[in-house]
Amino acid sequence: LHNKNDWDLVETEDKILAICEIELEQYKINFHDVLTDNGHASLFNKLTYFKYLKESFGFKDKVAEKNFLEDLLRNQEISTVPNNFKSLELDKGKIKNNSPLILTIRDTQEKDASLHTYPAEENGSLYWKLFKQLGDYKQLWYIYIFAALFSAITAQIAVFTNQILIDNVLPTYNLNTLILFAIGLGIYKIFDLATTLYKNFVSIHLGNALDRYFLFSFDEKINSSSLSYIHSYKKGDLMERVSDSMKLKTFFMKFFTGILVDLSVSVYSLCILFFINKMLTLIVLSVMILFVFWFKFITPYLKQNERLRYIRKADFISKMMEKVEGIQVIKSFRIERFHSNKIYSSINEYLRIQLRNGYVDLINKVVVAVIIIFSSVLIMVFLTRSAIETQIITLGQIVTFIALSSKIFSSLKGILDDNMTLQENEVILKRYLDFDEQSKAISTKGINDFVIEKIEFQSINYGYLPNELVLKDINLKIRKGEKIKIEGQNGSGKSTFSKIITTLYHPNSGSILINNKDKKFYNEEKMRDKILLVTNEDILFNDTIYSNIALGKDIPIAAILDRAKEINFYDFIAAKEDGLEFIINENGKNLSTGQRKKILLLRALFANAELIILDEVLSGMDLESRNKVESLIENDDTKMYIIISHEPINNINFSKKYKITNGELYVLQHEVNQFY
């Protein structure tokens, strides 16, 4: 039994709030904060998922349980929750319940807590995952690391120049010694400059190589991800992830290089300090330990705020993109202020989190500065006191000790000062690694050389949620040269079925047979080349008419013009001064609906596909053009056509006509062509 009732928001809001508030109260989590961050439906869905994990697997302890829940509610997007736990959704101002109602009998025997099996914690470092993915680029990074460390060590030698000058050169009162020292210092400075330039030279090439890797890699993830997976993300989120890919270079070099070099310099300096004064070295070591504790204390706050900031930023970008894309409708209905208020609310949420993060970062900088000031003064007092009382430490050693300790403090201060940037980039890295469907690799084996003579769909079932099927027991067969029409109301499942046919979506169950063989025996890449879907919503690129039709193929101009004449599009091309080089605005905004659809149709006609699905492509054309297009399809016996349309089509002799109603496909018996 499935409960699909649409409950009015007013009637159900109190119930949802009560359930969520009771659940959160035991964890001392501010109910109103998480409600504002998530909304009613998402909050309830996340708590449902959390309760399942808690009851099915358990957590290490109460602290781990609360930490997981807080991270889920405050930092994770709803897309991270499995679909079968998204039982509520907000649809047109109403909360819709998608969950099945199942009767169960509670086991009276209480389960032993010791029987819980705890899932293995994922301890793999994000940085280690990234490092393993770099492949051939590791070698260039090794060179960069060597250059950076060598440059840093060379620069460290400069610390001792002052000590040599004070303790060894000046006391001689010898001009020749001073000249010799100056020559040596000059040679050292030139060598130091050369190592720095070499490091920068390598960093330029490494940065360029990393940009290429991350951007290409993200594009490959898009290519390999299923359509349904990509559609589960907002446009703003996807655009933000593209932007993230361009920032990863800085993060990689900063973490794996900058921090590594700083830590190496600190350890190296600490070892030298130990030989100068063991007692004062312990003070420096104590400060380093204090820095580590402060880093661990402040980092969770910065990380949590950065994750939330990215969620709000993606939401703002999505709303702004939605406004830009729908600006014609917005201006026509005079609802600019309504959409602006939605955007302002999103901006205010984003700025509120950004301000909070700024305050945390400011506190971090103040604490670090105070620690360094106090430590530096303490070291100076101890050193000068020791020099005055014992006269064991020379003036040069004092200068060296202060310089080395300052190097250590400066390195650690740099890490802590950049902690917010580091956490921001860690969020970027996590988002980059998380965007990976881990979909099954496309098979390049199987039958390569084939012509589709017949394709058959047997008992196809498909649903976005496991408990709610959009398509139910679909059966359809089409042979070469046949034309089939599928009609149905909006939301009946026509477009979803068209994506199943082209393998953009994979059915939950059922079989697809090509020439009486299961499609798994065919090379999937070759099969996709032979089945083409053209929809009413297909995009036109901001490029020439020719490029939008050819899509990278080399098609003779004469062939395009001949086809254009057949569908009443030649006059439009000829009227343009640039002809086929006429630039189309983004998504065809400088074209009429009919002109736009003729370009989509020409794409299909010049494709190598043997089965063409036209989803509402014929609607919106003038009557004369439409009649010509229908006649063209009718006379083409080299391909199979599936026409999805809710309008009558008079000039195509269909072998069969189907109707989809509530996800079920019916043959319209009175319109079956008996010839087939």
C-alpha positions, 0 to 999 in steps of 0.5 A: 500500500502506497500513501500518495496523499498530498497533505496541506502544509498547515495541517502537517507542519506541526506534526513534522516539527514535533517529531523533529524537535523531540528527536533533536532535544536528546542531543541538545541540538538547536532545533530552530537553527537546523530547521532554518538550514534544512527546511521541514522536508529535508530535516525530517528525511535526514533524521529518518536516515540517521535513525536507520543508521543508529538502529541498524548499525549503531555508533561508537559512542554517544559523542560519535552519534551526536557528531554524526548527526550534527554533521549530517544536519549542518554540513551535508546536502540532501543529495547525500541521503539515499533516495529511499530515505527521502520520504517527504518532499515539498511540492508546490507548497504542499508536503508530499509523502512518498513512503510506503506504509508497511505493517510490521510486528515488533520483536518482544525480545530485546536485542543484545547491544553487543550484537551490533556490528559497527561499520568500518570508519573511513580513515582514508585521508582526503589528501592521500586519495588525491595524491593517489589519483595524480598518476603521472603528475606525481613525478613533477610534484616530486621535483617541485617538492625537492626544489621547494625544500632545497630552496627553503634549506638554502634560505635557512643558511642566511640565519647564520650570516648575522652570527658569523658577521657579529662573532667572527668578522667584526671582532677581527677588525680586518678589512680583508676578512670583511671583503672575503665575507661579503664575496661569500655572502654575495655568492650565497645570495645569487645561489639562493636566488637561483634556487628560488627561481627554479622552484618558481619555474617548476611551480608554474609548470606544476600548476598548469599540469594540475589545472589540466588534470583537475578540469579534464578529470571533472569533465570525465566525471560528467561524461561517465555519470548517469543523467539521473545522477547529474540531475540530482544536483542543482545547476548552481552546485554543479557550476560551483564544483567546476569553479572548485576544480580550478582552485584545487591546484592552489590547495594541493600546492599549499598543503602538500608543499607549503605546509610540508616545507614549513613543518620541515623548516620548523623541525630543522630549526628546532634541532639547531636550537637544541644545540644552542640552548636546551632549556629555551628549546623546550620553551619553543617546543612547548609553543609548538605543542600549544599551536597544535592543540589550538589548531585542533580546537579551532579547525572543526569550527572553521570546517563546519562553517565553510561547509555550510557556506558552500551549501548557501553559496550553491543555493544562491547561485542556483536561484540567480541562474534560475532568475536569469534563465526565466527573466522573460517570464519574470518581467512578463508577470511583473514578479521581479520583486518576488524573485529578488526577495528569494535571492536576498534571503539566500544572500543574507544567509550566505553573508551571515555564515561568512561573517561568522566565519570571519569572526572565528578567523579573527579570533584565531589570528588574535590568539596566535599573535598573542602566543607569539608575542608572549613567547618571543618576549620570554625567549629574549628575556631568558637569552639576554639574562643568560648572556649577562649572568653566564656570558656563555651565549654570544651575541651572535648566538642570541641573534641566531636563536631569535631568528630561528625561533622566529622562523618556527613561529612564523611557519606555524603562524602561517599555517594557523593564519591560513587555516580558514583558507585551508578548511575552505580548500578541504571542503572544495577537495571533498566536494571534488572527490564526492562528485563521483557516481562510481558508475559501472564502466561502459563496456567496450567489448561485445558486438561492434559491427551490427545494424539494428533490424529490430529492438524489443523492450520486455517488461521494463520497470523504472522508478526514481525511488525503489518503492514508486515506479514511473514505468510499469511492465513496459513492452514494445517492439519496433523493426527497421523502417517502422514508425511508432507514435507514443502519446500521453499526458504530461507526467505520464512517463513518455520522456522517461521511457525515451531516456530508457530507450537511449540507455541514458536511464537504466531500467530497474528490471526488464530486458532490452533485446537488439536483433533478439540478443540482450543488449549486454552482448553489444558494445555499449558505445556503438549501441549509443551511436545508433540510438538518438533522442531529440527532445523539445528541451535540447540545447542550442549552443552559442555557435553557428548554425552549421556547428549546431547541426554538424556537432563536430562532424564534417558535413557538406554545406550543400547537403545541409542546404538540400535538407533545409529546403525539404523542411522549409528552413532554407529561406531563413538561412539564405536571408542571413548575411552569414548564412550557415555561419550565423551565430545563434544566441545562447539556447537559441534566444534569437530564433523562433520556436519553429526555427529552433526545432528545425535545427534540432531536426536537422541534427537528427537527420544528419546523425548516424543513428538508426533509431531516432526518438523525437520527443515533442519536436514537431509541435510549434512549427507552422503548418506548411513546415510541419507537413513537409517534415512529416512527409520526410519522415514518412518517406524515410525507410532507412531508419526507425522512428518513435514520435512522442507527441500529444498532438495529431500527426496526419502525414505519417503512416504509423505501424502502431500507436501507443498511449502511456497512462500512469506509467503503463503502455497501452496499444491503441488497437483501433489505430494499429496498421494491419500491414505490420 
